[in-house]
Amino acid sequence: EDDGRTWSEPVPIFTGKGAFVRGDAITGKDGAIVLPMYYTPNGYDPDTDYDYAAIQRSSVKRVHGQGLQWSETVIQNTSGMAQPSVVRLPSGELRVFFRDRHADSIRVASSSDD
């Protein structure tokens, strides 16, 4: 109604230490928000094995008085990978791309569902 000039007060939805969002969110097949994130819970260290990537997925409907509810799926074997970006292929498959912490390579992982 006002071309995006009016916004609510920002509220936290993720409070875990070291959470980063770099890639865009996409819409799930059911209308949920699918948001790639990565975490460095012990602080940044390029040689850490405590970091990981995850997909946050919203509920489709808001819960009265609470807004969207979120669930997390950790992407296995992603320690040392950062800045995940997710796309949906024409086949419906999700593909997530990462860079490694040493900027030596780009990695890819796929999922047949979301």
N, CA, C and O of each residue as an XYZ file, in Angstrom:
456
protein
N       0.805     -1.199      0.000
C       0.000      0.000      0.000
C       0.847      1.262      0.000
O       0.385      2.319     -0.429
N       2.103      1.159      0.485
C       2.980      2.345      0.455
C       4.306      2.037     -0.224
O       5.314      2.692      0.042
N       4.303      1.028     -1.111
C       5.489      0.653     -1.892
C       6.682      0.275     -1.030
O       7.822      0.598     -1.365
N       6.425     -0.409      0.081
C       7.503     -0.912      0.935
C       8.181      0.137      1.793
O       9.297     -0.089      2.259
N       7.541      1.283      2.017
C       8.150      2.322      2.859
C       7.961      2.065      4.350
O       8.752      2.543      5.163
N       6.941      1.330      4.709
C       6.653      1.074      6.123
C       7.013     -0.359      6.467
O       6.610     -1.296      5.777
N       7.783     -0.523      7.550
C       8.231     -1.850      7.982
C       7.934     -2.017      9.465
O       7.835     -1.039     10.206
N       7.795     -3.268      9.886
C       7.660     -3.571     11.307
C       9.015     -3.386     11.985
O      10.037     -3.227     11.317
N       9.013     -3.409     13.296
C      10.254     -3.400     14.066
C      10.963     -4.741     13.830
O      10.318     -5.786     13.924
N      12.268     -4.746     13.526
C      12.975     -6.023     13.348
C      12.956     -6.861     14.633
O      13.140     -6.341     15.733
N      12.734     -8.151     14.467
C      12.741     -9.076     15.602
C      13.669    -10.236     15.275
O      13.771    -10.628     14.113
N      14.353    -10.798     16.278
C      15.257    -11.918     15.997
C      14.478    -13.185     15.640
O      13.465    -13.507     16.261
N      14.971    -13.888     14.632
C      14.400    -15.203     14.316
C      15.432    -16.303     14.489
O      15.065    -17.465     14.662
N      16.728    -15.962     14.447
C      17.805    -16.904     14.725
C      18.719    -16.218     15.721
O      19.141    -15.081     15.509
N      19.018    -16.900     16.789
C      19.855    -16.283     17.826
C      21.125    -17.074     18.080
O      21.838    -16.801     19.046
N      21.418    -18.045     17.235
C      22.637    -18.832     17.390
C      23.871    -17.994     17.099
O      23.866    -17.160     16.193
N      24.917    -18.218     17.863
C      26.166    -17.481     17.677
C      26.785    -17.828     16.327
O      26.827    -18.993     15.931
N      27.262    -16.805     15.632
C      27.985    -17.024     14.385
C      27.133    -17.386     13.198
O      27.631    -18.038     12.280
N      25.855    -16.991     13.166
C      24.977    -17.299     12.040
C      25.136    -16.251     10.948
O      25.130    -15.052     11.227
N      25.281    -16.704      9.697
C      25.443    -15.812      8.556
C      24.481    -16.193      7.443
O      24.258    -17.375      7.184
N      23.922    -15.206      6.796
C      23.112    -15.398      5.602
C      23.805    -14.661      4.470
O      24.069    -13.464      4.591
N      24.106    -15.339      3.383
C      24.714    -14.698      2.209
C      23.879    -14.920      0.952
O      23.743    -14.011      0.133
N      23.323    -16.110      0.793
C      22.535    -16.419     -0.397
C      21.090    -15.980     -0.227
O      20.621    -15.745      0.886
N      20.401    -15.876     -1.344
C      18.989    -15.498     -1.335
C      18.121    -16.656     -0.867
O      18.469    -17.823     -1.043
N      16.992    -16.315     -0.272
C      15.979    -17.311      0.056
C      15.227    -17.669     -1.228
O      15.144    -16.864     -2.156
N      14.683    -18.882     -1.267
C      13.802    -19.276     -2.360
C      12.495    -19.744     -1.745
O      12.408    -19.945     -0.534
N      11.492    -19.913     -2.571
C      10.200    -20.391     -2.101
C      10.138    -21.900     -2.255
O      10.427    -22.440     -3.323
N       9.755    -22.579     -1.171
C       9.573    -24.027     -1.224
C       8.366    -24.392     -2.072
O       7.536    -23.536     -2.379
N       8.270    -25.642     -2.445
C       7.153    -26.106     -3.274
C       5.813    -25.834     -2.601
O       4.803    -25.640     -3.277
N       5.805    -25.821     -1.264
C       4.563    -25.598     -0.523
C       4.378    -24.144     -0.095
O       3.429    -23.834      0.624
N       5.266    -23.250     -0.522
C       5.155    -21.841     -0.170
C       6.012    -21.417      1.006
O       6.036    -20.236      1.352
N       6.725    -22.362      1.636
C       7.602    -22.029      2.761
C       8.805    -21.227      2.263
O       9.130    -21.257      1.076
N       9.453    -20.520      3.165
C      10.700    -19.826      2.852
C      11.843    -20.798      3.104
O      11.922    -21.384      4.183
N      12.731    -20.981      2.130
C      13.896    -21.851      2.241
C      15.122    -20.938      2.206
O      15.408    -20.310      1.187
N      15.840    -20.871      3.325
C      16.912    -19.890      3.502
C      18.228    -20.591      3.825
O      18.346    -21.204      4.885
N      19.228    -20.515      2.931
C      20.530    -21.129      3.236
C      21.326    -20.253      4.194
O      21.346    -19.029      4.059
N      21.981    -20.887      5.160
C      22.790    -20.184      6.157
C      24.061    -20.968      6.422
O      24.169    -22.139      6.060
N      25.024    -20.309      7.060
C      26.173    -21.033      7.573
C      26.542    -20.463      8.929
O      26.242    -19.311      9.240
N      27.191    -21.284      9.722
C      27.477    -20.947     11.110
C      28.954    -21.122     11.415
O      29.603    -22.048     10.930
N      29.463    -20.224     12.217
C      30.798    -20.368     12.816
C      30.620    -20.154     14.322
O      30.998    -19.105     14.844
N      30.051    -21.134     15.020
C      29.679    -20.940     16.431
C      30.849    -20.665     17.365
O      30.638    -20.122     18.450
N      32.058    -21.015     16.990
C      33.223    -20.757     17.845
C      34.053    -19.592     17.326
O      35.217    -19.447     17.701
N      33.467    -18.756     16.466
C      34.203    -17.642     15.888
C      34.884    -18.058     14.594
O      35.024    -19.247     14.307
N      35.304    -17.076     13.823
C      35.907    -17.371     12.526
C      37.301    -17.940     12.689
O      38.128    -17.397     13.422
N      37.547    -19.026     12.007
C      38.865    -19.658     11.931
C      38.872    -20.474     10.642
O      38.098    -21.423     10.523
N      39.723    -20.132      9.676
C      39.680    -20.854      8.403
C      39.990    -22.341      8.514
O      39.686    -23.102      7.595
N      40.582    -22.764      9.610
C      40.916    -24.182      9.774
C      39.993    -24.898     10.756
O      40.301    -26.009     11.187
N      38.881    -24.288     11.114
C      37.979    -24.888     12.086
C      37.272    -26.117     11.512
O      37.130    -26.257     10.297
N      36.840    -26.985     12.390
C      35.957    -28.067     11.969
C      34.646    -28.000     12.749
O      33.926    -28.993     12.858
N      34.345    -26.817     13.290
C      33.119    -26.618     14.049
C      32.077    -25.813     13.284
O      30.997    -25.556     13.817
N      32.365    -25.414     12.065
C      31.397    -24.661     11.289
C      30.568    -25.617     10.443
O      30.951    -26.769     10.240
N      29.435    -25.135      9.952
C      28.567    -25.980      9.137
C      27.561    -25.120      8.393
O      27.337    -23.962      8.746
N      26.959    -25.692      7.365
C      25.898    -25.040      6.601
C      24.577    -25.716      6.935
O      24.531    -26.889      7.307
N      23.516    -24.952      6.792
C      22.190    -25.475      7.102
C      21.156    -24.784      6.224
O      21.411    -23.724      5.652
N      20.003    -25.395      6.131
C      18.854    -24.789      5.478
C      17.827    -24.502      6.565
O      17.443    -25.398      7.317
N      17.391    -23.268      6.643
C      16.293    -22.887      7.521
C      15.028    -22.913      6.677
O      15.019    -22.446      5.539
N      13.972    -23.457      7.238
C      12.719    -23.563      6.487
C      11.594    -23.030      7.364
O      11.424    -23.461      8.504
N      10.828    -22.090      6.821
C       9.741    -21.496      7.588
C       8.507    -22.377      7.528
O       8.375    -23.246      6.666
N       7.608    -22.128      8.469
C       6.283    -22.707      8.350
C       5.583    -22.014      7.181
O       5.973    -20.921      6.772
N       4.558    -22.655      6.657
C       3.833    -22.058      5.549
C       2.888    -20.980      6.069
O       2.695    -19.951      5.421
N       2.309    -21.214      7.223
C       1.357    -20.262      7.806
C       1.920    -19.692      9.097
O       2.657    -20.360      9.822
N       1.570    -18.480      9.362
C       1.972    -17.829     10.612
C       1.180    -18.412     11.773
O       0.000    -18.732     11.631
N       1.826    -18.547     12.908
C       1.158    -18.966     14.130
C       0.701    -17.692     14.828
O       1.505    -16.788     15.057
N      -0.571    -17.613     15.165
C      -1.127    -16.395     15.754
C      -0.282    -15.918     16.941
O      -0.049    -16.664     17.892
N       0.162    -14.691     16.866
C       0.943    -14.087     17.943
C       2.423    -14.450     17.922
O       3.191    -13.900     18.710
N       2.843    -15.355     17.051
C       4.237    -15.790     17.037
C       4.908    -15.624     15.685
O       6.127    -15.766     15.595
N       4.169    -15.333     14.647
C       4.761    -15.210     13.318
C       5.119    -16.564     12.736
O       4.552    -17.586     13.122
N       6.051    -16.568     11.816
C       6.492    -17.816     11.194
C       7.309    -18.643     12.178
O       8.046    -18.098     13.000
N       7.176    -19.932     12.090
C       7.995    -20.854     12.873
C       9.077    -21.387     11.948
O       8.834    -21.569     10.755
N      10.275    -21.642     12.482
C      11.413    -22.060     11.658
C      11.948    -23.403     12.117
O      11.933    -23.711     13.309
N      12.418    -24.197     11.175
C      13.106    -25.447     11.490
C      14.415    -25.463     10.712
O      14.540    -24.830      9.663
N      15.374    -26.188     11.237
C      16.702    -26.213     10.630
C      17.058    -27.623     10.196
O      16.800    -28.589     10.914
N      17.649    -27.733      9.021
C      18.221    -28.981      8.541
C      19.692    -28.737      8.273
O      20.044    -27.943      7.402
N      20.551    -29.413      9.016
C      21.993    -29.275      8.806
C      22.357    -30.032      7.538
O      21.932    -31.172      7.346
N      23.135    -29.410      6.681
C      23.633    -30.075      5.478
C      24.902    -30.817      5.883
O      25.898    -30.197      6.255
N      24.864    -32.116      5.811
C      25.959    -32.959      6.289
C      27.257    -32.704      5.527
O      27.240    -32.351      4.347
N      28.377    -32.889      6.217
C      29.723    -32.806      5.624
C      30.032    -31.435      5.032
O      30.647    -31.344      3.970
N      29.608    -30.363      5.714
C      29.840    -29.014      5.191
C      30.801    -28.202      6.054
O      30.901    -26.988      5.875
N      31.498    -28.830      6.973
C      32.499    -28.086      7.725
C      33.559    -27.572      6.758
O      34.025    -28.308      5.888
N      33.934    -26.316      6.912
C      34.915    -25.714      6.024
C      34.316    -25.102      4.772
O      35.047    -24.585      3.928
N      32.998    -25.151      4.638
C      32.332    -24.552      3.479
C      31.498    -23.363      3.944
O      30.957    -23.374      5.050
N      31.396    -22.352      3.111
C      30.724    -21.119      3.512
C      29.875    -20.574      2.383
O      29.968    -21.011      1.236
N      29.057    -19.620      2.735
C      28.241    -18.837      1.815
C      27.385    -19.688      0.880
O      27.477    -19.544     -0.339
N      26.550    -20.574      1.435
C      25.713    -21.406      0.572
C      24.679    -20.572     -0.190
O      24.086    -19.640      0.352
N      24.484    -20.928     -1.443
C      23.439    -20.350     -2.298
C      22.643    -21.505     -2.867
O      23.218    -22.477     -3.358
N      21.317    -21.409     -2.807
C      20.471    -22.514     -3.238
C      19.627    -22.100     -4.440
O      19.148    -20.969     -4.520
N      19.455    -23.036     -5.371
C      18.589    -22.837     -6.544
C      17.738    -24.087     -6.724
O      18.097    -25.179     -6.285
N      16.607    -23.893     -7.377
C      15.778    -25.042     -7.750
C      15.952    -25.271     -9.244
O      15.777    -24.356    -10.049
N      16.296    -26.495     -9.604
C      16.460    -26.870    -11.004
C      15.094    -27.143    -11.635
O      14.126    -27.372    -10.909
N      14.991    -27.125    -12.952
C      13.713    -27.431    -13.611
C      13.131    -28.785    -13.196
O      11.915    -28.973    -13.227
N      13.986    -29.718    -12.812
C      13.521    -31.044    -12.368
C      12.860    -30.990    -10.994
O      12.222    -31.959    -10.584
N      13.000    -29.865    -10.269
C      12.475    -29.744     -8.911
C      13.538    -29.959     -7.857
O      13.337    -29.625     -6.689
N      14.683    -30.520     -8.264
C      15.788    -30.761     -7.334
C      16.354    -29.437     -6.813
O      16.423    -28.451     -7.548
N      16.760    -29.423     -5.533
C      17.469    -28.281     -4.972
C      18.959    -28.513     -5.120
O      19.447    -29.622     -4.902
N      19.677    -27.471     -5.489
C      21.126    -27.557     -5.597
C      21.696    -26.393     -4.800
O      21.287    -25.245     -4.977
N      22.647    -26.700     -3.917
C      23.284    -25.656     -3.112
C      24.765    -25.609     -3.462
O      25.422    -26.644     -3.578
N      25.274    -24.407     -3.626
C      26.671    -24.166     -3.981
C      27.362    -23.487     -2.799
O      26.778    -22.625     -2.144
N      28.604    -23.878     -2.530
C      29.399    -23.327     -1.440
C      30.778    -22.962     -1.985
O      31.205    -23.472     -3.021
N      31.455    -22.085     -1.282
C      32.888    -21.918     -1.497
C      33.557    -22.492     -0.267
O      32.988    -22.461      0.824
N      34.763    -23.016     -0.432
C      35.459    -23.508      0.757
C      36.182    -22.350      1.433
O      36.416    -21.315      0.808
N      36.529    -22.514      2.675
C      37.116    -21.446      3.484
C      38.450    -20.933      2.951
O      38.831    -19.797      3.228
N      39.154    -21.755      2.194
C      40.447    -21.333      1.655
C      40.321    -20.786      0.237
O      41.324    -20.459     -0.397
N      39.090    -20.688     -0.257
C      38.808    -20.186     -1.608
C      39.545    -20.997     -2.673
O      39.967    -20.453     -3.694
N      39.696    -22.307     -2.429
C      40.339    -23.198     -3.391
C      39.356    -23.803     -4.385
O      39.735    -24.184     -5.493
N      38.083    -23.891     -3.978
C      37.122    -24.562     -4.862
C      35.692    -24.135     -4.521
O      35.419    -23.571     -3.462
N      34.808    -24.426     -5.451
C      33.370    -24.298     -5.253
C      32.842    -25.720     -5.146
O      33.201    -26.582     -5.948
N      31.995    -25.964     -4.161
C      31.414    -27.297     -3.947
C      29.921    -27.235     -4.236
O      29.329    -26.156     -4.239
N      29.322    -28.376     -4.475
C      27.901    -28.447     -4.758
C      27.307    -29.660     -4.049
O      27.958    -30.697     -3.923
N      26.072    -29.522     -3.591
C      25.308    -30.625     -3.012
C      23.889    -30.523     -3.531
O      23.430    -29.439     -3.890
N      23.191    -31.649     -3.571
C      21.836    -31.686     -4.131
C      20.873    -32.379     -3.173
O      21.271    -33.218     -2.364
N      19.602    -32.011     -3.282
C      18.549    -32.664     -2.521
C      17.347    -32.827     -3.424
O      17.014    -31.928     -4.196
N      16.696    -33.977     -3.329
C      15.530    -34.237     -4.180
C      14.234    -33.723     -3.562
O      13.177    -33.785     -4.189
N      14.313    -33.218     -2.337
C      13.092    -32.683     -1.711
C      13.426    -31.452     -0.877
O      14.591    -31.185     -0.581
N      12.409    -30.720     -0.510
C      12.601    -29.551      0.332
C      11.520    -29.454      1.384
O      11.524    -28.523      2.189
